[in-house]
Amino acid sequence: MGTYPLWKRFWLLLSVIWVVVSGLNAATILAFSEETDKAWRPIALGVAVPALAYLVLWAWARWKAR
């Protein structure tokens, strides 16, 4: 396994935390709420936010490398 830049390691750590918390939020909504349609928002944010953060950090790293 190679070495990764610091921003990728922090992104991975924070993304895992974000996905776990979003998953727990969605599971709580599904388990205890009668309105199960509300669970889609935390699921979507659990996927979209880490992807967007990676894209922003990747673009920033490429810009700084120039």
The first five atom37 places (N, CA, C, CB, O) and aatype in JSON, in Angstrom:
{
  "aatype": [12, 7, 16, 18, 14, 10, 17, 11, 1, 13, 17, 10, 10, 10, 15, 19, 9, 17, 19, 19, 19, 15, 7, 10, 2, 0, 0, 16, 9, 10, 0, 13, 15, 6, 6, 16, 3, 11, 0, 17, 1, 14, 9, 0, 10, 7, 19, 0, 19, 14, 0, 10, 0, 18, 10, 19, 10, 17, 0, 17, 0, 1, 17, 11, 0, 1],
  "atom_mask": [
    [1, 1, 1, 1, 1],
    [1, 1, 1, 0, 1],
    [1, 1, 1, 1, 1],
    [1, 1, 1, 1, 1],
    [1, 1, 1, 1, 1],
    [1, 1, 1, 1, 1],
    [1, 1, 1, 1, 1],
    [1, 1, 1, 1, 1],
    [1, 1, 1, 1, 1],
    [1, 1, 1, 1, 1],
    [1, 1, 1, 1, 1],
    [1, 1, 1, 1, 1],
    [1, 1, 1, 1, 1],
    [1, 1, 1, 1, 1],
    [1, 1, 1, 1, 1],
    [1, 1, 1, 1, 1],
    [1, 1, 1, 1, 1],
    [1, 1, 1, 1, 1],
    [1, 1, 1, 1, 1],
    [1, 1, 1, 1, 1],
    [1, 1, 1, 1, 1],
    [1, 1, 1, 1, 1],
    [1, 1, 1, 0, 1],
    [1, 1, 1, 1, 1],
    [1, 1, 1, 1, 1],
    [1, 1, 1, 1, 1],
    [1, 1, 1, 1, 1],
    [1, 1, 1, 1, 1],
    [1, 1, 1, 1, 1],
    [1, 1, 1, 1, 1],
    [1, 1, 1, 1, 1],
    [1, 1, 1, 1, 1],
    [1, 1, 1, 1, 1],
    [1, 1, 1, 1, 1],
    [1, 1, 1, 1, 1],
    [1, 1, 1, 1, 1],
    [1, 1, 1, 1, 1],
    [1, 1, 1, 1, 1],
    [1, 1, 1, 1, 1],
    [1, 1, 1, 1, 1],
    [1, 1, 1, 1, 1],
    [1, 1, 1, 1, 1],
    [1, 1, 1, 1, 1],
    [1, 1, 1, 1, 1],
    [1, 1, 1, 1, 1],
    [1, 1, 1, 0, 1],
    [1, 1, 1, 1, 1],
    [1, 1, 1, 1, 1],
    [1, 1, 1, 1, 1],
    [1, 1, 1, 1, 1],
    [1, 1, 1, 1, 1],
    [1, 1, 1, 1, 1],
    [1, 1, 1, 1, 1],
    [1, 1, 1, 1, 1],
    [1, 1, 1, 1, 1],
    [1, 1, 1, 1, 1],
    [1, 1, 1, 1, 1],
    [1, 1, 1, 1, 1],
    [1, 1, 1, 1, 1],
    [1, 1, 1, 1, 1],
    [1, 1, 1, 1, 1],
    [1, 1, 1, 1, 1],
    [1, 1, 1, 1, 1],
    [1, 1, 1, 1, 1],
    [1, 1, 1, 1, 1],
    [1, 1, 1, 1, 1]
  ],
  "atom_positions": [
    [[0.84, -1.18, 0.0], [0.0, 0.0, 0.0], [0.89, 1.24, 0.0], [-0.96, 0.0, 1.22], [1.78, 1.38, 0.83]],
    [[0.63, 2.12, -0.94], [1.44, 3.33, -1.06], [1.03, 4.39, -0.05], [0.0, 0.0, 0.0], [0.08, 4.23, 0.71]],
    [[1.78, 5.44, -0.08], [1.45, 6.55, 0.82], [0.46, 7.47, 0.12], [2.72, 7.33, 1.24], [0.51, 7.66, -1.1]],
    [[-0.42, 8.01, 0.89], [-1.44, 8.92, 0.38], [-1.2, 10.31, 0.93], [-2.85, 8.43, 0.73], [-0.68, 10.45, 2.04]],
    [[-1.56, 11.34, 0.17], [-1.43, 12.7, 0.7], [-2.3, 12.87, 1.94], [-1.81, 13.74, -0.38], [-3.28, 12.15, 2.14]],
    [[-1.94, 13.83, 2.74], [-2.65, 14.08, 3.99], [-4.13, 14.39, 3.75], [-2.0, 15.22, 4.74], [-4.98, 13.94, 4.52]],
    [[-4.44, 15.15, 2.7], [-5.83, 15.51, 2.47], [-6.69, 14.29, 2.16], [-5.93, 16.51, 1.33], [-7.86, 14.25, 2.52]],
    [[-6.11, 13.29, 1.48], [-6.87, 12.07, 1.19], [-7.14, 11.26, 2.45], [-6.14, 11.21, 0.16], [-8.21, 10.67, 2.6]],
    [[-6.16, 11.23, 3.34], [-6.36, 10.5, 4.6], [-7.43, 11.16, 5.46], [-5.05, 10.4, 5.38], [-8.28, 10.47, 6.03]],
    [[-7.38, 12.5, 5.55], [-8.42, 13.2, 6.31], [-9.78, 13.06, 5.65], [-8.06, 14.68, 6.46], [-10.8, 12.9, 6.32]],
    [[-9.8, 13.13, 4.3], [-11.07, 12.97, 3.6], [-11.67, 11.59, 3.88], [-10.88, 13.18, 2.09], [-12.87, 11.47, 4.13]],
    [[-10.85, 10.55, 3.84], [-11.33, 9.21, 4.1], [-11.88, 9.07, 5.52], [-10.23, 8.19, 3.87], [-12.95, 8.5, 5.72]],
    [[-11.15, 9.59, 6.49], [-11.6, 9.53, 7.87], [-12.93, 10.25, 8.06], [-10.54, 10.14, 8.79], [-13.87, 9.69, 8.62]],
    [[-13.0, 11.48, 7.59], [-14.22, 12.27, 7.78], [-15.38, 11.72, 6.95], [-13.97, 13.73, 7.42], [-16.54, 11.82, 7.36]],
    [[-15.09, 11.14, 5.79], [-16.15, 10.55, 4.98], [-16.75, 9.32, 5.65], [-15.62, 10.17, 3.6], [-17.97, 9.13, 5.63]],
    [[-15.91, 8.51, 6.25], [-16.43, 7.33, 6.97], [-17.31, 7.77, 8.12], [-15.27, 6.44, 7.48], [-18.39, 7.21, 8.33]],
    [[-16.86, 8.76, 8.88], [-17.68, 9.27, 9.98], [-19.0, 9.82, 9.45], [-16.93, 10.36, 10.77], [-20.06, 9.55, 10.01]],
    [[-18.93, 10.6, 8.37], [-20.13, 11.21, 7.78], [-21.12, 10.13, 7.32], [-19.74, 12.12, 6.6], [-22.32, 10.25, 7.58]],
    [[-20.63, 9.1, 6.64], [-21.51, 8.04, 6.12], [-22.14, 7.26, 7.27], [-20.72, 7.09, 5.19], [-23.32, 6.91, 7.2]],
    [[-21.38, 6.98, 8.31], [-21.92, 6.24, 9.46], [-23.01, 7.05, 10.15], [-20.8, 5.88, 10.46], [-24.08, 6.52, 10.47]],
    [[-22.76, 8.32, 10.37], [-23.76, 9.17, 11.04], [-25.0, 9.32, 10.16], [-23.17, 10.56, 11.36], [-26.12, 9.27, 10.67]],
    [[-24.82, 9.5, 8.86], [-25.98, 9.6, 7.96], [-26.76, 8.3, 7.91], [-25.52, 9.99, 6.54], [-27.99, 8.3, 7.87]],
    [[-26.04, 7.18, 7.92], [-26.72, 5.88, 7.95], [-27.51, 5.66, 9.23], [0.0, 0.0, 0.0], [-28.62, 5.15, 9.2]],
    [[-26.92, 6.05, 10.34], [-27.65, 5.94, 11.61], [-28.88, 6.84, 11.64], [-26.73, 6.28, 12.79], [-29.93, 6.46, 12.16]],
    [[-28.74, 8.03, 11.07], [-29.88, 8.94, 11.0], [-31.0, 8.34, 10.14], [-29.45, 10.3, 10.42], [-32.17, 8.37, 10.54]],
    [[-30.65, 7.8, 8.99], [-31.66, 7.18, 8.12], [-32.27, 5.95, 8.78], [-31.03, 6.79, 6.77], [-33.48, 5.74, 8.68]],
    [[-31.45, 5.15, 9.46], [-31.99, 3.96, 10.14], [-32.94, 4.35, 11.26], [-30.85, 3.11, 10.69], [-33.95, 3.68, 11.48]],
    [[-32.62, 5.41, 11.97], [-33.51, 5.89, 13.04], [-34.84, 6.36, 12.46], [-32.85, 7.03, 13.83], [-35.91, 6.07, 13.02]],
    [[-34.78, 7.07, 11.35], [-36.02, 7.53, 10.71], [-36.85, 6.33, 10.25], [-35.71, 8.46, 9.5], [-38.06, 6.3, 10.46]],
    [[-36.2, 5.36, 9.64], [-36.92, 4.17, 9.17], [-37.5, 3.36, 10.32], [-36.0, 3.3, 8.34], [-38.58, 2.76, 10.19]],
    [[-36.81, 3.33, 11.44], [-37.26, 2.49, 12.55], [-38.37, 3.14, 13.36], [-36.1, 2.19, 13.45], [-39.27, 2.44, 13.83]],
    [[-38.31, 4.45, 13.53], [-39.22, 5.08, 14.49], [-40.21, 6.06, 13.9], [-38.43, 5.76, 15.51], [-41.08, 6.55, 14.62]],
    [[-40.1, 6.37, 12.64], [-41.0, 7.35, 12.04], [-41.98, 6.65, 11.1], [-40.21, 8.43, 11.29], [-41.67, 5.65, 10.47]],
    [[-43.16, 7.22, 11.04], [-44.15, 6.7, 10.1], [-43.92, 7.26, 8.7], [-45.57, 7.03, 10.58], [-44.42, 6.72, 7.72]],
    [[-43.16, 8.34, 8.62], [-42.86, 8.95, 7.34], [-41.49, 8.47, 6.86], [-42.9, 10.51, 7.45], [-40.48, 9.15, 7.05]],
    [[-41.46, 7.31, 6.26], [-40.19, 6.71, 5.84], [-39.58, 7.43, 4.64], [-40.39, 5.25, 5.5], [-38.4, 7.23, 4.33]],
    [[-40.36, 8.26, 3.95], [-39.81, 9.01, 2.82], [-38.76, 10.02, 3.27], [-40.93, 9.72, 2.06], [-37.92, 10.44, 2.47]],
    [[-38.79, 10.42, 4.53], [-37.8, 11.37, 5.04], [-36.41, 10.75, 5.14], [-38.24, 11.88, 6.4], [-35.44, 11.49, 5.3]],
    [[-36.29, 9.46, 5.04], [-34.98, 8.79, 5.16], [-34.13, 8.98, 3.91], [-35.17, 7.3, 5.43], [-32.91, 8.79, 3.96]],
    [[-34.73, 9.36, 2.8], [-33.96, 9.51, 1.57], [-32.99, 10.68, 1.62], [-34.89, 9.68, 0.4], [-31.92, 10.62, 1.01]],
    [[-33.35, 11.74, 2.34], [-32.46, 12.9, 2.4], [-31.12, 12.57, 3.08], [-33.14, 14.05, 3.15], [-30.08, 12.88, 2.5]],
    [[-31.1, 11.95, 4.28], [-29.79, 11.61, 4.85], [-29.01, 10.6, 4.03], [-29.97, 11.09, 6.25], [-27.78, 10.62, 4.02]],
    [[-29.73, 9.7, 3.35], [-29.03, 8.73, 2.48], [-28.36, 9.47, 1.32], [-30.03, 7.66, 1.95], [-27.2, 9.2, 1.0]],
    [[-29.08, 10.39, 0.7], [-28.52, 11.14, -0.42], [-27.35, 12.02, 0.03], [-29.59, 12.01, -1.08], [-26.33, 12.1, -0.64]],
    [[-27.52, 12.67, 1.17], [-26.43, 13.51, 1.68], [-25.23, 12.67, 2.11], [-26.92, 14.36, 2.87], [-24.08, 13.11, 1.99]],
    [[-25.49, 11.46, 2.58], [-24.4, 10.57, 2.98], [-23.52, 10.17, 1.81], [0.0, 0.0, 0.0], [-22.35, 9.85, 2.0]],
    [[-24.07, 10.19, 0.62], [-23.29, 9.86, -0.58], [-22.76, 11.11, -1.26], [-24.15, 9.05, -1.56], [-21.61, 11.14, -1.71]],
    [[-23.59, 12.15, -1.34], [-23.23, 13.34, -2.12], [-22.16, 14.2, -1.46], [-24.46, 14.17, -2.35], [-21.26, 14.7, -2.15]],
    [[-22.23, 14.38, -0.15], [-21.28, 15.28, 0.52], [-19.84, 14.76, 0.43], [-21.67, 15.45, 1.98], [-18.95, 15.54, 0.08]],
    [[-19.56, 13.48, 0.73], [-18.17, 13.03, 0.57], [-17.68, 13.09, -0.88], [-18.03, 11.6, 1.08], [-16.51, 13.4, -1.13]],
    [[-18.56, 12.8, -1.83], [-18.16, 12.87, -3.24], [-17.82, 14.31, -3.63], [-19.27, 12.32, -4.15], [-16.82, 14.55, -4.31]],
    [[-18.65, 15.25, -3.22], [-18.4, 16.65, -3.52], [-17.14, 17.15, -2.81], [-19.6, 17.5, -3.12], [-16.36, 17.9, -3.39]],
    [[-16.94, 16.73, -1.58], [-15.75, 17.13, -0.84], [-14.49, 16.59, -1.52], [-15.82, 16.64, 0.62], [-13.49, 17.3, -1.61]],
    [[-14.54, 15.36, -2.0], [-13.39, 14.8, -2.7], [-13.09, 15.6, -3.97], [-13.63, 13.32, -3.05], [-11.94, 15.91, -4.26]],
    [[-14.12, 15.92, -4.71], [-13.94, 16.68, -5.94], [-13.31, 18.04, -5.66], [-15.28, 16.86, -6.67], [-12.39, 18.46, -6.37]],
    [[-13.79, 18.73, -4.64], [-13.25, 20.04, -4.29], [-11.8, 19.92, -3.83], [-14.1, 20.7, -3.19], [-10.94, 20.69, -4.25]],
    [[-11.51, 18.95, -2.96], [-10.15, 18.78, -2.46], [-9.19, 18.34, -3.56], [-10.13, 17.76, -1.33], [-8.04, 18.77, -3.58]],
    [[-9.64, 17.49, -4.46], [-8.82, 17.06, -5.58], [-8.47, 18.24, -6.48], [-9.53, 15.96, -6.39], [-7.32, 18.41, -6.89]],
    [[-9.48, 19.08, -6.79], [-9.24, 20.25, -7.63], [-8.28, 21.23, -6.94], [-10.58, 20.96, -7.97], [-7.4, 21.8, -7.58]],
    [[-8.45, 21.4, -5.64], [-7.58, 22.3, -4.89], [-6.14, 21.78, -4.89], [-8.09, 22.45, -3.45], [-5.2, 22.55, -5.08]],
    [[-5.96, 20.49, -4.69], [-4.62, 19.9, -4.68], [-3.95, 20.03, -6.05], [-4.7, 18.42, -4.26], [-2.76, 20.32, -6.14]],
    [[-4.72, 19.83, -7.11], [-4.14, 19.98, -8.46], [-3.77, 21.43, -8.73], [-5.13, 19.5, -9.54], [-2.74, 21.71, -9.35]],
    [[-4.6, 22.36, -8.26], [-4.32, 23.77, -8.47], [-3.08, 24.19, -7.7], [-5.53, 24.63, -8.05], [-2.27, 24.96, -8.2]],
    [[-2.93, 23.68, -6.47], [-1.77, 24.02, -5.65], [-0.48, 23.38, -6.18], [-2.01, 23.59, -4.2], [0.61, 23.9, -5.95]],
    [[-0.61, 22.27, -6.88], [0.58, 21.57, -7.39], [1.19, 22.27, -8.59], [0.22, 20.15, -7.77], [2.34, 22.01, -8.93]],
    [[0.45, 23.15, -9.22], [0.96, 23.83, -10.39], [1.96, 24.88, -10.05], [-0.13, 24.42, -11.16], [2.48, 25.54, -10.95]]
  ]
}
